[in-house]
Amino acid sequence: MNRLSDSQARSGRSPPPLSGSSQLCQTLDSAAELMMVHGDFQAAFDTCDAGLESMGQLEAEDNRCAELKAGFCMIGIQALAELNRWREVFSWVMQHYEHQEHVPAKIMQLCILLHSKVGAPAVMQEASRVWLNCPSNVGASGFRSVAELYLLHVLVPLGHLEEARELVASEVGCVAFTEEQRQTALDVVEEKARQSQEDPKNPGDASDAEIAAHPTSNQGSLLHKLEAMVRVLYRSCSRIGSYSFPVQKVVLAVLLLYMLLFRMDPALPSSFMWISKLLQLIKQMWSAMLAPHYQPLT
């Protein structure tokens, strides 16, 4: 609790009480503000950490705490990344979820993307494998995205092509992908294998060349992941209840997290499709969340 008080004192905010889920929503909102408005990443992380520690007793009493817990973790992940403490991210997540298969899909997605971005996909290999093979996760709304990210951002970059083929042909692949998607995935794996044979000394250059040659295809895949994540988060936030508006701000924080992870340059023509899609999603979320309270001027 001292960490929460200290971090919020640095931002000039008094610590909200941590008794009950509505107060935790206020704390989550404070963490998002510390990170996105004040740029105080350490204070944001400390607030998230303290909020998570305060949830122990409440978790057994209120099933809505699962979404709050995920929200604290997502902001905490972004804060650690901004502090260049990405090596601590997954171990910190595991402190609060204990078992790899219990980590929510959206957090698995963020962790895979983060470690892929910093060039350390191997960190998420075992955890992703365990998560995907857990029967209770098969019905999770983000199961397909986790499988896709594991294939494209972990197995293929690491050169584990045989394991990638096995994943596509396995029960996990059959559940996660359509027949057309499985064929596309196999084509990606075979292309990677061909490139590795042509330039075995530096397969990374071949990957870069493929990205440069097919920017639209890669952006389309990332757009699909972004849209899926936003829709999952929106549906989750909608279930939280009448005090959910602060938690909805977490959705915007995660959107910005996604933008920061890819460091998109808005001046590039290749970014226009990203910006257009993001604007469309934000408009849809605004309309769905605030339509009862907001009427545009005519």
N, C-alpha and C positions, 0 to 999 in steps of 0.2 A: 504493500500500500504506500510505503514511503516513496517508491519510485514514481508512482502515479502523482503524488503531491508535488514532488520535486520537478517533474517534467512539466506539469501544468503551471507551476509557479513561474517557470521560465517564460511561458507564453502570456503571463498575466491573467490566467484563467483560474478560478477556484475549482477544486476537484469535485465532480458530481458524486453524490452518494452511490454506492454500489450495491444497494439492496433492492433487488427486483429487476425484472427484464427491462422495464421502461427506463430505469436509471442506467442500465448497461447500454441501452440505445443511445443515450446522451453521451456516455463515455466513448462509444464508437464514433459518434459524430465529432466529438472533440479530437479524437485521434486522426480522423480524416482531415479536419481543419488544420491541425498542427502540421501535417505533411503537405497538403495541397496549397494551403494559403500562406502559412508562416514559413514553410520550408524547413521546419525543425524536425529532421528525420529521427534524431535520437529521442527527442521527447515523444514523437509519434510512436516509436517502437516501445518505449517504456510504458506509455499509456496502454498500448495493446497488450503488453505482457502482464501488466497489473490487472487489466480487465479480464484476461483469461484466467489468471490465478483466482480471481474473485468468483468465478462461475461454478466452482466445484459443487457446492451445496445446491445451488439453484438449478443446476443441470438436471438433477433427478426429479425436480418438481415442475419444470416447464419445458415442454418439447420444442418450444420456439428458440431455445438457447442454441440449438445446432446451427441456425443461420447466423446468430450473433457471433458464435465461436468462429465460424468460417470467415465472417467479416473482419474480426480482429486479426485472424491469421493472414488474410489477403493484404491488409494494410501493413501488417508487420513484415511480410515478405518484401513489399515494395520499399519500406523504410530500410531494411537491412541491405537491399540491393543498392540503394542510393548511398549508403554508408560504406559501400565496397566490402560488405561483410557477407557476401553471397555464400561463402563456404559454411556459414552457420545456419543457413535457411532451413534445410531439411531436417537437421538435428533438432532445431527449435520447434519445428512443426511436430516432430515425433514426441517431443516432451508433452504435448497437449493431446495427441491422439493415440500414443502408445503403440498401436499396431498399424503397420503400413496399409493393410487392407481397409482400415477404418477412415483413412483420410478422404475427405470429399473429392469428387471428381474435379471440381473447378480448381481446387488447390493443387491437385496432381498436375493439372494442365499448366498452371502458372509455374510450378517448380520445374517441369520438363522444359518449358520455354526459356526460363531464366538460365538454367544450366546449359542449355543448348547455345544460348546467346553468348555466354562467357567461355564457351569451348570446353565444357566439362560434362558432356552428356552421360558419361559412364556413371556419374554419381547417382543418376536416377534409374539405371538399368534394372537392378534387382528389385527396387521398390515398385517400379512400373510392372514388372513381370508378376510379382506377388499380387498386386492390386488387380490386374486384369484376370488372373486365374482364380480370384475369389468369387464363388458363386453368388454371394449377396450383392456384388457390384454389377452383375450382368444387366440388371434392370435399371441401373442408374442412368439418369438423363444424359450425363456426359461420358458414358462408357465408350461410345464410338470415337469421340474426340480424343480421349486418352489413348485409345488403341492407335489412332492415326498419328498422333504426336510421338508415341513410342516407336512406331515404325519409321517415320520420316526424320525425327530429330534425335533418335537414340541409336537404333539398330543400323540404319543405313550410314550415318556419319561415322560410326565406329567400325564399319566394314563387316559387321556380323550378318552377312547376306544369307547364309544358310538358315540362321535363326529367323531372319525376316521372312523367308519363304515358308518356314514352318508356322510362323504366326499367321500368315495369310491363309494357309490351308487348314489351320486348327479350328477347334470349336469357337475360340475367341474371334478369329477372323470371320467365320461364318455368321456369327452374331453381330459383329461390328460393321461389316461391309456387305454391300450388295455384290452380286456376281460381277457387274461392271467395275465396281470399285476394287474388287480383288484382282481383276485382270490389270487394271491400271497400276495397282500397287506392285504386282509382279513385273510389269514393264519398267517401273522405276528401279526395282532391285536389279533387273537384268542390265539396264543401262549403266547402273553403278558398277556392276561386275565388269562390263565391257570397258568402261573407262579405267578401272583399276588395272586391267590387263594391258591396256595401251600405255599407261603411265604409272607403273607400280611404285615408283620412287616418290611420287608426290600426288596421291589421289585427291588431296584437298584442292589442288589447282583445277582438276577435272570437274569437281563439284562446283567451284566458282564459275567455270566456263558454262556449265549447264544452267546455272542460275541466270547468268548474263544472256544466254541464248533463249531462255524461256521465262522472261520476267512476268508475263501475263498469267501463265499457268501457276507460278508460285504465288503470285498475289491473290489469284482466285482461291487457292487453297487456304491462305491465311485469312482472307475475307470470310470464308465459310466458318473457320474456327472462331473468329471474332464475333460473327453474328450468332453462332450457337451459344457461345459463352454469355453474351449479353442477354439472350432470351432466357437461358437457364437462370441467371441471376435475377432477372426481372420477375419470373414466375415465383422464385423463392421469396423475394422481398414482398410480393403481393400477398403471400400467405402469412406474413408476420402479424398483421392485424392493424388496428386503428392507429397505433403509434409508429407505423412503419416508415413515415417520411424521412426521419434521420437516416435510417438504414438504406433508403433508396439512394442517398448521396454516396454510399459506398459503391454503388454501381458506376457512378461517374468517376469515382477514384480508380476503379479497376479499368475503366475505359482509358483513362490517362496512363495507367500502368502499361496497358497494352501498347499505347502509342510510344511510351518511353522505351519499352523493350526493343522496339524496332527502329527507334530514332529516325522516324520518317522526315524527310525534307519536303515541306509543302511546296517548295519552288520547283520540284521535279515533276515533269508531266506524268511520270509513273505513279505519282502520289494522288492524282486527281480522283481515280476510282476509289481509293481508300477514303478520301475526305468525303466524297459524295455518299458512299455507303454509310459512313459513320454519321453524317448529318441525317440521313434517312432514318437510321435506327434511333437516334436521339429524339427526332420528331415523333416517332411512333411511341417511344417510352413516355415522352412529355404528355402526349395526348391521352394515353392509357392511364397514367398515374394521376394527372392533375385536371382532367376534363371536368370533374364535378366542381372544382374550385376556381377554374380559370376560364374566362371567356375572352377570346381575342377581340380587339377593337374592330369595328366595321365602319 
